[in-house]
Amino acid sequence: MKRVLIAMGFALVSGNVLSQELPERLSLPALLRLVAERSPRLAVERAGIEAAEADLVTAGAIPNPTVSIGRMRPNGGVPNTVVDASRQQQAGVELPVLIAGQRGARVDAAEQGVLGARARVVQAANEIALRAAELFAGLQAAQERAAVLADAQGEYERAAALVSGRQSSGMASRYDLARVEMEVAGIAVRLSDARADAAEKSAGIAALLGAAGWRPVAEGLLAPAGLKSDLPAWQALVAGNPQLLAARREEDIARASVARAERERWPVPVLSAGRTWTSDPFGAANYIGIATEVPIFDTRRGQLEKAQAELRAAERRRTALETEIAVELRRLLAALELRRAALARFESKVDVRSPELRQMAEDAYRLGRGTLLELIDSARTRVDARVTDIDLRALTVQQELRILALTGGLSG
């Protein structure tokens, strides 16, 4: 139990130290750099490269020789029916000889395995970078929503104070006060939800880096990058898609495995050499020989057919992935155009940051030229418009991030 508590304490201290080293405020480039350097999941993927490199060392090794030594003494019967001496000793060595190119095929397959492991790391880095960028954009949006709703909460509270003053002077009813207090409670709930969303996104970013006690804040306002929706240009870039590159590496690995299986079908001859000598009386003889397997019953055809089947599967996966990526690119670009058009239309018709609308509504109600419902409706319309603007920008940024991830532009 004591050891468990010590381990838990060490983990908490380590997490706190890591959290202290990380910045409290983040930009997207800084976040992507931190993810590339500190992501635990990416560290696990990188360990696969070390395993593949170890396989390469194994594949390049030359078979070990086998050394044998023995002694024989006649036991029973007439001694010279076995050997005309009191005892006989022998020593020998056997060496497998890879004359069919098995070692070269193994090395080629292992080298392709290393390249495949590196491609999988790049693919994982791209996926983690997209996740981090989406969380960052979501955090920016949640922070903006919280700021808008906090401002709206102050406006509703001022309206409630205004209604309360008018109600004290007999110019407003108790219903008016209750109605505006309900709006204050409603906007408080929306503000709480926005802050909870921001906390969730911040915790998600911390989880990507394995820093439990870290709660970063996103810098800047959420803004689309303005990517061009030129399909031919993106089609040229999509060849660098990390998932597609990994699929091609898997195809190369399968092809090298077929070549290795073809070489492994050949038997491996074993050269042997040794010396035999006797004592009482002394006599000696040297010998040399060769032994090889005769592939009559097991020709290792099954291993070759399995490797060929895996190659066909890898080719089909790569072809299917190329088609899927091409379709996905067109879909994302089309959706990006729609998102941009919707955002442009909205911003051209609605001035979400105009302070004049709020002041006009409050003055009209104070002077008795407007009703409470008009005051509430004005405040609610402005809040909804600003939140809608944030949502439209968030959707546009999300489309841009997915397009960049499709071409490997985030992790690169």
N, C-alpha and C positions, 0 to 999 in steps of 0.2 A: 504493500500500500504506500509506503514511504517513497519507494522508487517511482511509482506512478505519479504521485504528487510532485516529485522533483522534476519528472519529465514534463508534466503539464505546466509547471512554472517556467521551465526553460523555453517551452514552446511559446508561452505568452510573452516572455521577455524578448524572444527573437522576433515575434510578430510586432511588438511595440517598437523595437529598434528599426525594423524595416519600415514601419509606418513613419517614424521620425525622419528617415532619410528621404522619403518621397515628398514632393512638393504639395502644398495645400491647394494651389490653383494650377490648372492644366490648360494647355492649348492642345489641339488635335495632333500636330506634329510631335509634341513632347510626349503625348500619350502613346502614340504609335512606336516611338523610340523606346519607351519604357517597356512596352509589351514585348518588343523584339528582344530586349535584353533580359527581362525578368520573368516572363511568363512560365509558370511551372509546367503547363501542358507542353509548351514548346521545348522545354528542357527534356521532357520525356521523349519527345519525338527525336531530338538530337541524339539521345542515347542509342537510337536505332542505327545511326550512322556508325557509332563505335562497334556495335555488334556486327554490322556488315563488313567493316574493315577487319575485324577479327576473322570472319569467314574468308576474307581474301588471303590472310596469312596462312590459314589452314589449307586453302586450295593450292597455294604455291609451294607447299612443303613436298619434298621428295620422300618417297616411302622409306621407312627405316629398314635396315638389314636385320636379319634374325641370326643370332649366334647360338650355337649348340655345342655342348661338350658332354661326353659320356665315357663310362668305363664298364668293361665286361670281364667277368671271371668265370671260367668253366665250373660247373657245379653238378657233379654226378656223371657217371659214365666214363668213357675214355676221353681224356682231355683233347687229344688231337683230332677228334671228330669235329670239333668246333674250330679250334685254333691251336696250333702247336706251340703254345706258350702258357704261362701261368695267368696272364691277364692281357687285356687289350684295351687301349684308349683311342678315342676318336674326337676330333673337333672339326667344326665346319661353320660356314656362313652362307646364308641365303639372301639374295637381293632381288626384289621385284623390279622389273624393268618396264616402264610405261612407254612402249614403242609405238602405240597407236595414237599418240597425241592427247591422252586423257588429261595430263597435267595442264596443258595449254587451254583445253576446253574448260577445265574447272576454274582456271584463273580468269578466263574471259567472262564466265558466268558470274563469278564473284565480283569482278569489276563492275558489271552491269548492276549487280545487287547494291553496291555502294552508291552508284549514280541514282538508282531507284530510291534508296533511303534518303538521299539528299533532296530528291524531287518531292518526296512525301513531307519533308520538313518545310520546304517552300510552300507546299499546298496548305499545311497546317498553319503556317505563319500568315498566309493570306486569309484563311478563315477566321483566325483569331483577330487579325487586324480589322476585318469587316465587323466582327462582333464588337470590338472596342470602339470603332468609329460610330456604329449605330447607337451604342450606349452613350457615347459622348454627345451625339446630336440629340438624343432623347433627354439627356441631362440639361443641355442648353434650353430645349423647348420647355421642360418642366420648370426650370428656373425662371424663364420668361413668364410662363403662366402664373407662377406663384407671385411674381412681382406685379403682374396685371391685377390679379385677384386681391392682393394686399392693398393696392391702390383703390380698387373698387370697394373693398371693405371700409376703408377710410371715408370714401364718398357716401356709402350707405349710412355709416355712423353719423356723418354730418347731417344727412337727410333726416335721420331719426331724431337728432337733437333739434333740428328745425321744426319738425312736426311736433315734438314734445313742447317746444316753446309756443307754437301756435295753439296747441291743445290747452295749455295753461291759460291762455288768453281767451279761450272760447272760440277760436277760429278754426279748430280742427277737432274731429271726433276721436273717441277712444278707438274706434275701428281703424282710423287712419294710423294711429300710433301702433296698434297691434299689427297692422299690415306691413308697415315699414320695418318693424322688429323681426317679422318673419323673413323678410328679405335679408336683413343683417345676419340672421342665423343661417340662411341658405348659402350666402356668399362665404360664411366662415367654414361651412362644410366643404365647399369647392376649394377653398384655399388650403384646408387640411389635406384634401386629396392630392392637390398639386405638390405640396411639400412632401407628402409620402412618396409620390412618384419620383420626385427628385432624389430623395433618400435611397429609394430602391435602385435607381440608375447609378448613383454614386457607389452603392455597395456592390453592384454588378461589376463596375470598373475595378474596385478593390479586389474582388474575387479573381479577376483575370490575372492579377499580379500576385495573388496569394498573400495579400496584406489585409488581415481581418479588421484591424483597428483603424484603417485609413479611410477617410471620407473626403474625396477630392471635390473641388468646385470647378466647374467649367468656365473658362474665360471667353469673353466675347459674346456677341449676339448670333443667333442662328441665321445663317445666310447661305443661299445656294451659291455654288462655285461658278455657275455659268458655263457648264460644259457644252461644247458644240454637239449637236445631234446628227453629225455627218456619218451616215451608215458606212460608206466605203472606208473612211478613215478608221472607224472603230473595228471594222472587219479585219483590217490589216493588223491592228493591235491585239485582237482577241487570240491570235496564234500564241501569244505569251501567257495564256490562261494557265495558272499553276496546276489546276486539276487535269487539264488536257496534257500538259507536259508530264505529269506523273503517270497518266495512262499510257503515254508513249514510252516512258521508261519501263513500265510494266510489260509492255509488248516486247521491248528489247530484251528484258530479262527472260521472258518466255522463249524468245527465239534462241538466246544463248543456252537455255536449258535443253532445247531440242538438240543443238549441236553437241552438248555435253553427253546427253543420253545416247546419241549415235556413237560417240567415241567409247562410252562405257560398255557398249555391247562387245567390244573386242576383248578377248582374254588377255590377262597380264602374265607373261612368262616370268618364271623365277629362276635366276642363275644360282647355282650352288657350287661351292668348292670347299675342300677340306683335306684332312690328313688323318690317317689311321696308323697306329704303331702298337707293337706288342713288347712285352717284357718277359724275360726268361724263357726263350732267347729273344733278343731284340730283332724286330723287323718293322719296316715302315712302308706305307703306300700313300700316294696322293690321288685325289679324285676330283673331278669336275663334271657338272651335269646341268641339265636344264629341265624344268617341269612347267607344264602349262595346262590350264583348264581346257577341256574339250566341250564346247557349248552344244551339246546334243539335246538335252532335255530342257534346259533353261537358257534361252537365247536373249533374255532381258528385253523382249519385245514389248512387254507390258509397260515398262518404264518409258520407252520411246513413245508409245501411243498416248500415254498420259501427258507427256510433255507437249506433244503435238496438239492434243485437245486443249491444254491450257493456253497454247499459243493462239489457237482459233478463238477461244473465249476472250483473250486479251485484245485481239484485233476487233472483235465485234463490240467490246466495251468501248474501245477508242472511237470506232465509227459512230456508235450511238451517242457518245459524249460530244463529238464534233457537231452532230445534228442538233442535239439539245442546246448546246451553247449558241449556235447560230440563231435558233428560234428564240432563246432567252434574250439575246442581244437585241433583236428586233422588237421584242415585247417591251423591254426596259426603255429603249429609245422612244418608242411610241407613247409609253406611259409618261415618260419625262416631258414630252411635248405637251401632253394633256395637262400635266401638273403645272407646267410653266404658264400655259394659256389661262388656266383657272386662277392662278396667283396674279397674273397681270391684269385680268379683268377685274378681280376683286380690288386690287390696289388702285386701279384707275377710277373706280367708282366710290370707294370708301376711304375717307381719311380717318384712320383708326386712332391717330394721336392728337386730334384737334381738341384743345381744352375749351374752345368756345361753346361747344354743344353742352357741356356740363354746366358751365356758368349761365348760359341762357336758360336752361331748364330750371336751375335753382332760383334765378331771378324771377322767372315767370311764376313759380309757385309761391315765392315770398311775397310778390305783389298781388297775388290772388288772380292772376291771369291764366294759371294752369292748375290742373288737378293733381292729386297725389299719384294717381295711376299714370299720368303722363310723366311725372318726375321719375317714378320707378321704371317705367318703360324706357325712358331715355337712358337711364343708367344701365339697365340690363342690355339694351341694344349696343351701347358702346363697349361693354365688357365682352359680349358675345362676338362683336366684330374684331376686337383685338385678339381674342382667343382663336377665332377662325383664321386670322392672318398668321398666327403662330403655327397652327395645324397645317395650313397650306405650305408654309415654308418648310416644315418638318417633312412632309411627304415628298417635296421636291428634292430636299437634301438626301433623303433616303434612297430615292431613285438614282441620284448621282453616285452615291457611295456604292451601290450595287453594280453600277456600270464600271466604276473604277476597279472594284474587286474582280469583276469578270475578266479584266485584262491584266490583273496582277499589279495594278497601279497603286494599291494601298500598301502592300508589304514591300514593294520594290523601293 
